[in-house]
Amino acid sequence: MPPIEIIIQSAFDVNNVWWLVIKTVIWFSVALIIIIKTDSPHPEKAFKSLKSTLGFFLMFVFLSTGLLYLLFGQVPA
C-alpha cells in the first residue's frame, strides 16, 4: 500500500485521534460559516439570515441522515 493511502486510512479510522481532529475542524468550519453569514449591522437582517442558514443546515442534516439510514441501515438477516 502506498504511504498516502495509509495516511488517509489512518486519518479516517474511528479509533484514531485524527478522526476527532477532522470532526472538530468540520464543526468549527460550519460554525464559522454561520457566524460570517449572519454578521450584519442590521439585527433584523442578521436574525432572518440566521434562521435561513440554520433551517437549511438542519434540513441538510436530516435529509443526509435519512439517506444514509436508507443506504446503510439494512442489516442482512
mmJSON file of the N, C-alpha and C atoms, coordinates in Angstrom:
{"data_MODEL":{"atom_site":{
"group_PDB":["ATOM","ATOM","ATOM","ATOM","ATOM","ATOM","ATOM","ATOM","ATOM","ATOM","ATOM","ATOM","ATOM","ATOM","ATOM","ATOM","ATOM","ATOM","ATOM","ATOM","ATOM","ATOM","ATOM","ATOM","ATOM","ATOM","ATOM","ATOM","ATOM","ATOM","ATOM","ATOM","ATOM","ATOM","ATOM","ATOM","ATOM","ATOM","ATOM","ATOM","ATOM","ATOM","ATOM","ATOM","ATOM","ATOM","ATOM","ATOM","ATOM","ATOM","ATOM","ATOM","ATOM","ATOM","ATOM","ATOM","ATOM","ATOM","ATOM","ATOM","ATOM","ATOM","ATOM","ATOM","ATOM","ATOM","ATOM","ATOM","ATOM","ATOM","ATOM","ATOM","ATOM","ATOM","ATOM","ATOM","ATOM","ATOM","ATOM","ATOM","ATOM","ATOM","ATOM","ATOM","ATOM","ATOM","ATOM","ATOM","ATOM","ATOM","ATOM","ATOM","ATOM","ATOM","ATOM","ATOM","ATOM","ATOM","ATOM","ATOM","ATOM","ATOM","ATOM","ATOM","ATOM","ATOM","ATOM","ATOM","ATOM","ATOM","ATOM","ATOM","ATOM","ATOM","ATOM","ATOM","ATOM","ATOM","ATOM","ATOM","ATOM","ATOM","ATOM","ATOM","ATOM","ATOM","ATOM","ATOM","ATOM","ATOM","ATOM","ATOM","ATOM","ATOM","ATOM","ATOM","ATOM","ATOM","ATOM","ATOM","ATOM","ATOM","ATOM","ATOM","ATOM","ATOM","ATOM","ATOM","ATOM","ATOM","ATOM","ATOM","ATOM","ATOM","ATOM","ATOM","ATOM","ATOM","ATOM","ATOM","ATOM","ATOM","ATOM","ATOM","ATOM","ATOM","ATOM","ATOM","ATOM","ATOM","ATOM","ATOM","ATOM","ATOM","ATOM","ATOM","ATOM","ATOM","ATOM","ATOM","ATOM","ATOM","ATOM","ATOM","ATOM","ATOM","ATOM","ATOM","ATOM","ATOM","ATOM","ATOM","ATOM","ATOM","ATOM","ATOM","ATOM","ATOM","ATOM","ATOM","ATOM","ATOM","ATOM","ATOM","ATOM","ATOM","ATOM","ATOM","ATOM","ATOM","ATOM","ATOM","ATOM","ATOM","ATOM","ATOM","ATOM","ATOM","ATOM","ATOM","ATOM","ATOM","ATOM","ATOM","ATOM","ATOM","ATOM","ATOM","ATOM","ATOM","ATOM"],
"id":[1,2,3,4,5,6,7,8,9,10,11,12,13,14,15,16,17,18,19,20,21,22,23,24,25,26,27,28,29,30,31,32,33,34,35,36,37,38,39,40,41,42,43,44,45,46,47,48,49,50,51,52,53,54,55,56,57,58,59,60,61,62,63,64,65,66,67,68,69,70,71,72,73,74,75,76,77,78,79,80,81,82,83,84,85,86,87,88,89,90,91,92,93,94,95,96,97,98,99,100,101,102,103,104,105,106,107,108,109,110,111,112,113,114,115,116,117,118,119,120,121,122,123,124,125,126,127,128,129,130,131,132,133,134,135,136,137,138,139,140,141,142,143,144,145,146,147,148,149,150,151,152,153,154,155,156,157,158,159,160,161,162,163,164,165,166,167,168,169,170,171,172,173,174,175,176,177,178,179,180,181,182,183,184,185,186,187,188,189,190,191,192,193,194,195,196,197,198,199,200,201,202,203,204,205,206,207,208,209,210,211,212,213,214,215,216,217,218,219,220,221,222,223,224,225,226,227,228,229,230,231],
"type_symbol":["N","C","C","N","C","C","N","C","C","N","C","C","N","C","C","N","C","C","N","C","C","N","C","C","N","C","C","N","C","C","N","C","C","N","C","C","N","C","C","N","C","C","N","C","C","N","C","C","N","C","C","N","C","C","N","C","C","N","C","C","N","C","C","N","C","C","N","C","C","N","C","C","N","C","C","N","C","C","N","C","C","N","C","C","N","C","C","N","C","C","N","C","C","N","C","C","N","C","C","N","C","C","N","C","C","N","C","C","N","C","C","N","C","C","N","C","C","N","C","C","N","C","C","N","C","C","N","C","C","N","C","C","N","C","C","N","C","C","N","C","C","N","C","C","N","C","C","N","C","C","N","C","C","N","C","C","N","C","C","N","C","C","N","C","C","N","C","C","N","C","C","N","C","C","N","C","C","N","C","C","N","C","C","N","C","C","N","C","C","N","C","C","N","C","C","N","C","C","N","C","C","N","C","C","N","C","C","N","C","C","N","C","C","N","C","C","N","C","C","N","C","C","N","C","C","N","C","C","N","C","C"],
"label_atom_id":["N","CA","C","N","CA","C","N","CA","C","N","CA","C","N","CA","C","N","CA","C","N","CA","C","N","CA","C","N","CA","C","N","CA","C","N","CA","C","N","CA","C","N","CA","C","N","CA","C","N","CA","C","N","CA","C","N","CA","C","N","CA","C","N","CA","C","N","CA","C","N","CA","C","N","CA","C","N","CA","C","N","CA","C","N","CA","C","N","CA","C","N","CA","C","N","CA","C","N","CA","C","N","CA","C","N","CA","C","N","CA","C","N","CA","C","N","CA","C","N","CA","C","N","CA","C","N","CA","C","N","CA","C","N","CA","C","N","CA","C","N","CA","C","N","CA","C","N","CA","C","N","CA","C","N","CA","C","N","CA","C","N","CA","C","N","CA","C","N","CA","C","N","CA","C","N","CA","C","N","CA","C","N","CA","C","N","CA","C","N","CA","C","N","CA","C","N","CA","C","N","CA","C","N","CA","C","N","CA","C","N","CA","C","N","CA","C","N","CA","C","N","CA","C","N","CA","C","N","CA","C","N","CA","C","N","CA","C","N","CA","C","N","CA","C","N","CA","C","N","CA","C","N","CA","C","N","CA","C","N","CA","C","N","CA","C","N","CA","C"],
"label_alt_id":[null,null,null,null,null,null,null,null,null,null,null,null,null,null,null,null,null,null,null,null,null,null,null,null,null,null,null,null,null,null,null,null,null,null,null,null,null,null,null,null,null,null,null,null,null,null,null,null,null,null,null,null,null,null,null,null,null,null,null,null,null,null,null,null,null,null,null,null,null,null,null,null,null,null,null,null,null,null,null,null,null,null,null,null,null,null,null,null,null,null,null,null,null,null,null,null,null,null,null,null,null,null,null,null,null,null,null,null,null,null,null,null,null,null,null,null,null,null,null,null,null,null,null,null,null,null,null,null,null,null,null,null,null,null,null,null,null,null,null,null,null,null,null,null,null,null,null,null,null,null,null,null,null,null,null,null,null,null,null,null,null,null,null,null,null,null,null,null,null,null,null,null,null,null,null,null,null,null,null,null,null,null,null,null,null,null,null,null,null,null,null,null,null,null,null,null,null,null,null,null,null,null,null,null,null,null,null,null,null,null,null,null,null,null,null,null,null,null,null,null,null,null,null,null,null,null,null,null,null,null,null],
"label_comp_id":["MET","MET","MET","PRO","PRO","PRO","PRO","PRO","PRO","ILE","ILE","ILE","GLU","GLU","GLU","ILE","ILE","ILE","ILE","ILE","ILE","ILE","ILE","ILE","GLN","GLN","GLN","SER","SER","SER","ALA","ALA","ALA","PHE","PHE","PHE","ASP","ASP","ASP","VAL","VAL","VAL","ASN","ASN","ASN","ASN","ASN","ASN","VAL","VAL","VAL","TRP","TRP","TRP","TRP","TRP","TRP","LEU","LEU","LEU","VAL","VAL","VAL","ILE","ILE","ILE","LYS","LYS","LYS","THR","THR","THR","VAL","VAL","VAL","ILE","ILE","ILE","TRP","TRP","TRP","PHE","PHE","PHE","SER","SER","SER","VAL","VAL","VAL","ALA","ALA","ALA","LEU","LEU","LEU","ILE","ILE","ILE","ILE","ILE","ILE","ILE","ILE","ILE","ILE","ILE","ILE","LYS","LYS","LYS","THR","THR","THR","ASP","ASP","ASP","SER","SER","SER","PRO","PRO","PRO","HIS","HIS","HIS","PRO","PRO","PRO","GLU","GLU","GLU","LYS","LYS","LYS","ALA","ALA","ALA","PHE","PHE","PHE","LYS","LYS","LYS","SER","SER","SER","LEU","LEU","LEU","LYS","LYS","LYS","SER","SER","SER","THR","THR","THR","LEU","LEU","LEU","GLY","GLY","GLY","PHE","PHE","PHE","PHE","PHE","PHE","LEU","LEU","LEU","MET","MET","MET","PHE","PHE","PHE","VAL","VAL","VAL","PHE","PHE","PHE","LEU","LEU","LEU","SER","SER","SER","THR","THR","THR","GLY","GLY","GLY","LEU","LEU","LEU","LEU","LEU","LEU","TYR","TYR","TYR","LEU","LEU","LEU","LEU","LEU","LEU","PHE","PHE","PHE","GLY","GLY","GLY","GLN","GLN","GLN","VAL","VAL","VAL","PRO","PRO","PRO","ALA","ALA","ALA"],
"label_asym_id":["A","A","A","A","A","A","A","A","A","A","A","A","A","A","A","A","A","A","A","A","A","A","A","A","A","A","A","A","A","A","A","A","A","A","A","A","A","A","A","A","A","A","A","A","A","A","A","A","A","A","A","A","A","A","A","A","A","A","A","A","A","A","A","A","A","A","A","A","A","A","A","A","A","A","A","A","A","A","A","A","A","A","A","A","A","A","A","A","A","A","A","A","A","A","A","A","A","A","A","A","A","A","A","A","A","A","A","A","A","A","A","A","A","A","A","A","A","A","A","A","A","A","A","A","A","A","A","A","A","A","A","A","A","A","A","A","A","A","A","A","A","A","A","A","A","A","A","A","A","A","A","A","A","A","A","A","A","A","A","A","A","A","A","A","A","A","A","A","A","A","A","A","A","A","A","A","A","A","A","A","A","A","A","A","A","A","A","A","A","A","A","A","A","A","A","A","A","A","A","A","A","A","A","A","A","A","A","A","A","A","A","A","A","A","A","A","A","A","A","A","A","A","A","A","A","A","A","A","A","A","A"],
"label_entity_id":["1","1","1","1","1","1","1","1","1","1","1","1","1","1","1","1","1","1","1","1","1","1","1","1","1","1","1","1","1","1","1","1","1","1","1","1","1","1","1","1","1","1","1","1","1","1","1","1","1","1","1","1","1","1","1","1","1","1","1","1","1","1","1","1","1","1","1","1","1","1","1","1","1","1","1","1","1","1","1","1","1","1","1","1","1","1","1","1","1","1","1","1","1","1","1","1","1","1","1","1","1","1","1","1","1","1","1","1","1","1","1","1","1","1","1","1","1","1","1","1","1","1","1","1","1","1","1","1","1","1","1","1","1","1","1","1","1","1","1","1","1","1","1","1","1","1","1","1","1","1","1","1","1","1","1","1","1","1","1","1","1","1","1","1","1","1","1","1","1","1","1","1","1","1","1","1","1","1","1","1","1","1","1","1","1","1","1","1","1","1","1","1","1","1","1","1","1","1","1","1","1","1","1","1","1","1","1","1","1","1","1","1","1","1","1","1","1","1","1","1","1","1","1","1","1","1","1","1","1","1","1"],
"label_seq_id":[1,1,1,2,2,2,3,3,3,4,4,4,5,5,5,6,6,6,7,7,7,8,8,8,9,9,9,10,10,10,11,11,11,12,12,12,13,13,13,14,14,14,15,15,15,16,16,16,17,17,17,18,18,18,19,19,19,20,20,20,21,21,21,22,22,22,23,23,23,24,24,24,25,25,25,26,26,26,27,27,27,28,28,28,29,29,29,30,30,30,31,31,31,32,32,32,33,33,33,34,34,34,35,35,35,36,36,36,37,37,37,38,38,38,39,39,39,40,40,40,41,41,41,42,42,42,43,43,43,44,44,44,45,45,45,46,46,46,47,47,47,48,48,48,49,49,49,50,50,50,51,51,51,52,52,52,53,53,53,54,54,54,55,55,55,56,56,56,57,57,57,58,58,58,59,59,59,60,60,60,61,61,61,62,62,62,63,63,63,64,64,64,65,65,65,66,66,66,67,67,67,68,68,68,69,69,69,70,70,70,71,71,71,72,72,72,73,73,73,74,74,74,75,75,75,76,76,76,77,77,77],
"pdbx_PDB_ins_code":[null,null,null,null,null,null,null,null,null,null,null,null,null,null,null,null,null,null,null,null,null,null,null,null,null,null,null,null,null,null,null,null,null,null,null,null,null,null,null,null,null,null,null,null,null,null,null,null,null,null,null,null,null,null,null,null,null,null,null,null,null,null,null,null,null,null,null,null,null,null,null,null,null,null,null,null,null,null,null,null,null,null,null,null,null,null,null,null,null,null,null,null,null,null,null,null,null,null,null,null,null,null,null,null,null,null,null,null,null,null,null,null,null,null,null,null,null,null,null,null,null,null,null,null,null,null,null,null,null,null,null,null,null,null,null,null,null,null,null,null,null,null,null,null,null,null,null,null,null,null,null,null,null,null,null,null,null,null,null,null,null,null,null,null,null,null,null,null,null,null,null,null,null,null,null,null,null,null,null,null,null,null,null,null,null,null,null,null,null,null,null,null,null,null,null,null,null,null,null,null,null,null,null,null,null,null,null,null,null,null,null,null,null,null,null,null,null,null,null,null,null,null,null,null,null,null,null,null,null,null,null],
"Cartn_x":[0.843,0.0,0.896,0.615,1.409,1.196,2.175,2.089,0.884,0.482,-0.63,-1.935,-2.115,-3.323,-3.332,-2.187,-2.091,-2.431,-1.942,-2.213,-3.709,-4.311,-5.738,-6.566,-6.194,-6.925,-6.815,-5.635,-5.481,-6.165,-6.264,-6.935,-8.43,-9.03,-10.466,-10.811,-9.842,-10.098,-10.749,-11.856,-12.623,-11.829,-10.92,-10.145,-8.909,-8.744,-7.569,-7.919,-6.966,-7.208,-7.404,-6.89,-7.052,-8.5,-9.267,-10.682,-11.386,-11.027,-11.582,-11.175,-9.94,-9.461,-10.232,-10.455,-11.194,-12.625,-13.296,-14.66,-14.692,-13.692,-13.631,-13.469,-12.616,-12.404,-13.681,-14.395,-15.65,-16.667,-16.831,-17.816,-17.436,-16.142,-15.737,-15.927,-15.741,-15.971,-17.436,-18.319,-19.761,-20.134,-19.619,-19.92,-19.373,-18.183,-17.583,-18.394,-18.868,-19.689,-20.979,-21.608,-22.842,-22.571,-21.475,-21.146,-20.869,-20.101,-19.771,-21.022,-21.869,-23.07,-24.053,-24.113,-25.085,-24.499,-23.247,-22.636,-23.178,-24.017,-24.666,-24.914,-24.818,-25.091,-26.571,-27.438,-28.874,-29.33,-29.767,-30.149,-31.299,-32.255,-33.382,-32.911,-32.023,-31.484,-30.64,-29.861,-28.993,-29.823,-30.918,-31.758,-32.445,-32.904,-33.541,-32.535,-31.327,-30.287,-29.901,-29.846,-29.521,-30.592,-31.86,-32.937,-32.855,-32.568,-32.47,-31.3,-30.152,-28.958,-29.135,-29.638,-29.834,-30.927,-31.963,-33.01,-32.475,-31.672,-31.083,-30.127,-29.341,-28.402,-29.134,-30.197,-30.962,-31.645,-32.154,-32.753,-31.704,-30.522,-29.441,-29.066,-28.96,-28.593,-29.652,-30.937,-31.995,-32.083,-31.972,-32.054,-30.858,-29.67,-28.491,-28.51,-28.993,-29.112,-30.116,-31.235,-32.226,-31.686,-30.945,-30.361,-29.341,-28.504,-27.518,-28.194,-29.283,-30.01,-30.612,-31.184,-31.764,-30.703,-29.525,-28.471,-27.809,-27.488,-26.668,-27.363,-28.64,-29.323,-29.874,-29.888,-30.425,-29.39,-29.738,-28.832,-29.318,-28.456,-28.902,-29.222,-30.261,-30.694,-29.92],
"Cartn_y":[-1.172,0.0,1.245,2.215,3.448,4.229,5.031,5.771,6.718,7.349,8.296,7.575,6.36,5.61,5.214,4.903,4.559,5.783,6.939,8.174,8.496,8.411,8.713,7.699,6.432,5.397,5.589,5.96,6.175,7.462,8.463,9.712,9.507,8.608,8.372,7.148,6.602,5.486,6.028,5.441,5.949,5.847,4.907,4.722,5.606,6.487,7.336,8.757,9.453,10.821,11.78,11.467,12.355,12.408,11.368,11.397,12.473,12.601,13.654,15.031,15.158,16.436,16.803,15.833,16.104,16.535,15.845,16.229,17.619,17.931,19.252,20.348,20.124,21.112,21.312,20.24,20.355,21.172,20.884,21.613,23.08,23.363,24.766,25.489,24.797,25.414,25.773,24.855,25.138,26.315,26.33,27.439,28.759,28.73,29.949,30.466,29.567,29.991,30.624,30.051,30.628,32.0,32.136,33.429,34.481,34.132,35.106,35.48,34.494,34.759,35.661,35.55,36.343,37.655,37.942,39.189,40.338,41.148,42.244,43.387,44.622,45.751,45.898,45.218,45.297,44.021,44.127,42.916,42.129,42.825,42.114,41.243,41.803,41.035,39.867,40.111,39.058,37.905,38.222,37.169,36.377,37.072,36.391,35.504,35.998,35.211,34.01,34.202,33.1,32.014,32.416,31.436,30.688,31.393,30.762,29.786,30.202,29.354,28.131,28.315,27.181,26.244,26.807,25.968,25.107,25.702,24.94,23.883,24.236,23.282,22.107,22.386,21.306,20.424,21.049,20.262,19.343,19.876,19.076,17.921,18.19,17.135,16.039,16.401,15.396,14.592,15.277,14.559,13.641,14.118,13.266,12.097,12.319,11.221,10.182,10.645,9.724,8.948,9.615,8.942,7.896,8.247,7.28,6.097,6.346,5.238,4.327,4.936,4.126,3.333,3.919,3.226,2.133,2.434,1.526,0.975,1.267,0.852,-0.561,-1.159,-2.507,-3.535,-4.39,-5.434,-6.76,-7.478,-8.761,-9.775,-10.525,-11.498,-12.796],
"Cartn_z":[0.0,0.0,0.0,-0.864,-0.852,0.449,0.825,2.102,2.182,1.073,1.14,1.492,0.993,1.331,2.802,3.343,4.765,5.623,5.217,5.969,5.932,4.762,4.637,5.425,5.335,6.055,7.57,8.051,9.486,9.951,9.073,9.456,9.639,8.859,8.96,9.798,10.504,11.416,12.682,13.09,14.225,15.533,15.624,16.851,16.917,15.976,15.923,16.362,16.933,17.405,16.23,15.044,13.898,13.427,13.682,13.35,14.163,15.426,16.276,15.764,15.327,14.793,13.532,12.651,11.415,11.723,12.65,13.018,13.644,14.463,15.092,14.055,13.085,12.019,11.217,10.942,10.195,10.977,12.275,13.07,13.253,13.445,13.545,12.218,11.116,9.812,9.636,10.012,9.916,10.81,12.028,12.946,12.41,11.841,11.295,10.11,9.257,8.12,8.602,9.625,10.165,10.769,11.493,12.115,11.052,10.032,8.983,8.192,7.906,7.114,7.853,9.161,9.915,10.434,10.149,10.603,9.758,10.352,9.642,10.61,10.136,11.043,11.382,10.637,10.898,11.608,12.858,13.612,12.985,12.356,11.753,10.595,9.772,8.652,9.152,10.197,10.727,11.281,11.992,12.554,11.449,10.41,9.292,8.568,8.39,7.739,8.597,9.915,10.824,10.734,10.751,10.639,9.32,8.253,6.944,6.893,7.397,7.37,8.253,9.468,10.359,9.845,9.246,8.673,7.544,6.672,5.583,6.118,7.139,7.724,8.358,9.115,9.738,8.696,7.626,6.562,5.927,5.689,5.116,6.043,7.344,8.3,8.326,8.394,8.446,7.144,6.021,4.755,4.541,4.885,4.704,5.688,6.91,7.872,7.381,6.868,6.326,5.133,4.267,3.12,3.551,4.506,4.993,5.675,6.382,7.007,5.945,4.905,3.849,3.092,2.925,2.186,3.004,4.253,5.048,6.285,6.498,7.707,7.647,6.471,6.335,6.745,7.672,8.147,7.559,6.853,6.294,7.399,7.187,8.193,8.093],
"occupancy":[1.0,1.0,1.0,1.0,1.0,1.0,1.0,1.0,1.0,1.0,1.0,1.0,1.0,1.0,1.0,1.0,1.0,1.0,1.0,1.0,1.0,1.0,1.0,1.0,1.0,1.0,1.0,1.0,1.0,1.0,1.0,1.0,1.0,1.0,1.0,1.0,1.0,1.0,1.0,1.0,1.0,1.0,1.0,1.0,1.0,1.0,1.0,1.0,1.0,1.0,1.0,1.0,1.0,1.0,1.0,1.0,1.0,1.0,1.0,1.0,1.0,1.0,1.0,1.0,1.0,1.0,1.0,1.0,1.0,1.0,1.0,1.0,1.0,1.0,1.0,1.0,1.0,1.0,1.0,1.0,1.0,1.0,1.0,1.0,1.0,1.0,1.0,1.0,1.0,1.0,1.0,1.0,1.0,1.0,1.0,1.0,1.0,1.0,1.0,1.0,1.0,1.0,1.0,1.0,1.0,1.0,1.0,1.0,1.0,1.0,1.0,1.0,1.0,1.0,1.0,1.0,1.0,1.0,1.0,1.0,1.0,1.0,1.0,1.0,1.0,1.0,1.0,1.0,1.0,1.0,1.0,1.0,1.0,1.0,1.0,1.0,1.0,1.0,1.0,1.0,1.0,1.0,1.0,1.0,1.0,1.0,1.0,1.0,1.0,1.0,1.0,1.0,1.0,1.0,1.0,1.0,1.0,1.0,1.0,1.0,1.0,1.0,1.0,1.0,1.0,1.0,1.0,1.0,1.0,1.0,1.0,1.0,1.0,1.0,1.0,1.0,1.0,1.0,1.0,1.0,1.0,1.0,1.0,1.0,1.0,1.0,1.0,1.0,1.0,1.0,1.0,1.0,1.0,1.0,1.0,1.0,1.0,1.0,1.0,1.0,1.0,1.0,1.0,1.0,1.0,1.0,1.0,1.0,1.0,1.0,1.0,1.0,1.0,1.0,1.0,1.0,1.0,1.0,1.0,1.0,1.0,1.0,1.0,1.0,1.0,1.0,1.0,1.0,1.0,1.0,1.0],
"B_iso_or_equiv":[0.0,0.0,0.0,0.0,0.0,0.0,0.0,0.0,0.0,0.0,0.0,0.0,0.0,0.0,0.0,0.0,0.0,0.0,0.0,0.0,0.0,0.0,0.0,0.0,0.0,0.0,0.0,0.0,0.0,0.0,0.0,0.0,0.0,0.0,0.0,0.0,0.0,0.0,0.0,0.0,0.0,0.0,0.0,0.0,0.0,0.0,0.0,0.0,0.0,0.0,0.0,0.0,0.0,0.0,0.0,0.0,0.0,0.0,0.0,0.0,0.0,0.0,0.0,0.0,0.0,0.0,0.0,0.0,0.0,0.0,0.0,0.0,0.0,0.0,0.0,0.0,0.0,0.0,0.0,0.0,0.0,0.0,0.0,0.0,0.0,0.0,0.0,0.0,0.0,0.0,0.0,0.0,0.0,0.0,0.0,0.0,0.0,0.0,0.0,0.0,0.0,0.0,0.0,0.0,0.0,0.0,0.0,0.0,0.0,0.0,0.0,0.0,0.0,0.0,0.0,0.0,0.0,0.0,0.0,0.0,0.0,0.0,0.0,0.0,0.0,0.0,0.0,0.0,0.0,0.0,0.0,0.0,0.0,0.0,0.0,0.0,0.0,0.0,0.0,0.0,0.0,0.0,0.0,0.0,0.0,0.0,0.0,0.0,0.0,0.0,0.0,0.0,0.0,0.0,0.0,0.0,0.0,0.0,0.0,0.0,0.0,0.0,0.0,0.0,0.0,0.0,0.0,0.0,0.0,0.0,0.0,0.0,0.0,0.0,0.0,0.0,0.0,0.0,0.0,0.0,0.0,0.0,0.0,0.0,0.0,0.0,0.0,0.0,0.0,0.0,0.0,0.0,0.0,0.0,0.0,0.0,0.0,0.0,0.0,0.0,0.0,0.0,0.0,0.0,0.0,0.0,0.0,0.0,0.0,0.0,0.0,0.0,0.0,0.0,0.0,0.0,0.0,0.0,0.0,0.0,0.0,0.0,0.0,0.0,0.0,0.0,0.0,0.0,0.0,0.0,0.0],
"pdbx_formal_charge":[null,null,null,null,null,null,null,null,null,null,null,null,null,null,null,null,null,null,null,null,null,null,null,null,null,null,null,null,null,null,null,null,null,null,null,null,null,null,null,null,null,null,null,null,null,null,null,null,null,null,null,null,null,null,null,null,null,null,null,null,null,null,null,null,null,null,null,null,null,null,null,null,null,null,null,null,null,null,null,null,null,null,null,null,null,null,null,null,null,null,null,null,null,null,null,null,null,null,null,null,null,null,null,null,null,null,null,null,null,null,null,null,null,null,null,null,null,null,null,null,null,null,null,null,null,null,null,null,null,null,null,null,null,null,null,null,null,null,null,null,null,null,null,null,null,null,null,null,null,null,null,null,null,null,null,null,null,null,null,null,null,null,null,null,null,null,null,null,null,null,null,null,null,null,null,null,null,null,null,null,null,null,null,null,null,null,null,null,null,null,null,null,null,null,null,null,null,null,null,null,null,null,null,null,null,null,null,null,null,null,null,null,null,null,null,null,null,null,null,null,null,null,null,null,null,null,null,null,null,null,null],
"auth_seq_id":[1,1,1,2,2,2,3,3,3,4,4,4,5,5,5,6,6,6,7,7,7,8,8,8,9,9,9,10,10,10,11,11,11,12,12,12,13,13,13,14,14,14,15,15,15,16,16,16,17,17,17,18,18,18,19,19,19,20,20,20,21,21,21,22,22,22,23,23,23,24,24,24,25,25,25,26,26,26,27,27,27,28,28,28,29,29,29,30,30,30,31,31,31,32,32,32,33,33,33,34,34,34,35,35,35,36,36,36,37,37,37,38,38,38,39,39,39,40,40,40,41,41,41,42,42,42,43,43,43,44,44,44,45,45,45,46,46,46,47,47,47,48,48,48,49,49,49,50,50,50,51,51,51,52,52,52,53,53,53,54,54,54,55,55,55,56,56,56,57,57,57,58,58,58,59,59,59,60,60,60,61,61,61,62,62,62,63,63,63,64,64,64,65,65,65,66,66,66,67,67,67,68,68,68,69,69,69,70,70,70,71,71,71,72,72,72,73,73,73,74,74,74,75,75,75,76,76,76,77,77,77],
"auth_comp_id":["MET","MET","MET","PRO","PRO","PRO","PRO","PRO","PRO","ILE","ILE","ILE","GLU","GLU","GLU","ILE","ILE","ILE","ILE","ILE","ILE","ILE","ILE","ILE","GLN","GLN","GLN","SER","SER","SER","ALA","ALA","ALA","PHE","PHE","PHE","ASP","ASP","ASP","VAL","VAL","VAL","ASN","ASN","ASN","ASN","ASN","ASN","VAL","VAL","VAL","TRP","TRP","TRP","TRP","TRP","TRP","LEU","LEU","LEU","VAL","VAL","VAL","ILE","ILE","ILE","LYS","LYS","LYS","THR","THR","THR","VAL","VAL","VAL","ILE","ILE","ILE","TRP","TRP","TRP","PHE","PHE","PHE","SER","SER","SER","VAL","VAL","VAL","ALA","ALA","ALA","LEU","LEU","LEU","ILE","ILE","ILE","ILE","ILE","ILE","ILE","ILE","ILE","ILE","ILE","ILE","LYS","LYS","LYS","THR","THR","THR","ASP","ASP","ASP","SER","SER","SER","PRO","PRO","PRO","HIS","HIS","HIS","PRO","PRO","PRO","GLU","GLU","GLU","LYS","LYS","LYS","ALA","ALA","ALA","PHE","PHE","PHE","LYS","LYS","LYS","SER","SER","SER","LEU","LEU","LEU","LYS","LYS","LYS","SER","SER","SER","THR","THR","THR","LEU","LEU","LEU","GLY","GLY","GLY","PHE","PHE","PHE","PHE","PHE","PHE","LEU","LEU","LEU","MET","MET","MET","PHE","PHE","PHE","VAL","VAL","VAL","PHE","PHE","PHE","LEU","LEU","LEU","SER","SER","SER","THR","THR","THR","GLY","GLY","GLY","LEU","LEU","LEU","LEU","LEU","LEU","TYR","TYR","TYR","LEU","LEU","LEU","LEU","LEU","LEU","PHE","PHE","PHE","GLY","GLY","GLY","GLN","GLN","GLN","VAL","VAL","VAL","PRO","PRO","PRO","ALA","ALA","ALA"],
"auth_asym_id":["A","A","A","A","A","A","A","A","A","A","A","A","A","A","A","A","A","A","A","A","A","A","A","A","A","A","A","A","A","A","A","A","A","A","A","A","A","A","A","A","A","A","A","A","A","A","A","A","A","A","A","A","A","A","A","A","A","A","A","A","A","A","A","A","A","A","A","A","A","A","A","A","A","A","A","A","A","A","A","A","A","A","A","A","A","A","A","A","A","A","A","A","A","A","A","A","A","A","A","A","A","A","A","A","A","A","A","A","A","A","A","A","A","A","A","A","A","A","A","A","A","A","A","A","A","A","A","A","A","A","A","A","A","A","A","A","A","A","A","A","A","A","A","A","A","A","A","A","A","A","A","A","A","A","A","A","A","A","A","A","A","A","A","A","A","A","A","A","A","A","A","A","A","A","A","A","A","A","A","A","A","A","A","A","A","A","A","A","A","A","A","A","A","A","A","A","A","A","A","A","A","A","A","A","A","A","A","A","A","A","A","A","A","A","A","A","A","A","A","A","A","A","A","A","A","A","A","A","A","A","A"],
"auth_atom_id":["N","CA","C","N","CA","C","N","CA","C","N","CA","C","N","CA","C","N","CA","C","N","CA","C","N","CA","C","N","CA","C","N","CA","C","N","CA","C","N","CA","C","N","CA","C","N","CA","C","N","CA","C","N","CA","C","N","CA","C","N","CA","C","N","CA","C","N","CA","C","N","CA","C","N","CA","C","N","CA","C","N","CA","C","N","CA","C","N","CA","C","N","CA","C","N","CA","C","N","CA","C","N","CA","C","N","CA","C","N","CA","C","N","CA","C","N","CA","C","N","CA","C","N","CA","C","N","CA","C","N","CA","C","N","CA","C","N","CA","C","N","CA","C","N","CA","C","N","CA","C","N","CA","C","N","CA","C","N","CA","C","N","CA","C","N","CA","C","N","CA","C","N","CA","C","N","CA","C","N","CA","C","N","CA","C","N","CA","C","N","CA","C","N","CA","C","N","CA","C","N","CA","C","N","CA","C","N","CA","C","N","CA","C","N","CA","C","N","CA","C","N","CA","C","N","CA","C","N","CA","C","N","CA","C","N","CA","C","N","CA","C","N","CA","C","N","CA","C","N","CA","C","N","CA","C","N","CA","C","N","CA","C","N","CA","C","N","CA","C"],
"pdbx_PDB_model_num":[1,1,1,1,1,1,1,1,1,1,1,1,1,1,1,1,1,1,1,1,1,1,1,1,1,1,1,1,1,1,1,1,1,1,1,1,1,1,1,1,1,1,1,1,1,1,1,1,1,1,1,1,1,1,1,1,1,1,1,1,1,1,1,1,1,1,1,1,1,1,1,1,1,1,1,1,1,1,1,1,1,1,1,1,1,1,1,1,1,1,1,1,1,1,1,1,1,1,1,1,1,1,1,1,1,1,1,1,1,1,1,1,1,1,1,1,1,1,1,1,1,1,1,1,1,1,1,1,1,1,1,1,1,1,1,1,1,1,1,1,1,1,1,1,1,1,1,1,1,1,1,1,1,1,1,1,1,1,1,1,1,1,1,1,1,1,1,1,1,1,1,1,1,1,1,1,1,1,1,1,1,1,1,1,1,1,1,1,1,1,1,1,1,1,1,1,1,1,1,1,1,1,1,1,1,1,1,1,1,1,1,1,1,1,1,1,1,1,1,1,1,1,1,1,1,1,1,1,1,1,1]
}}}
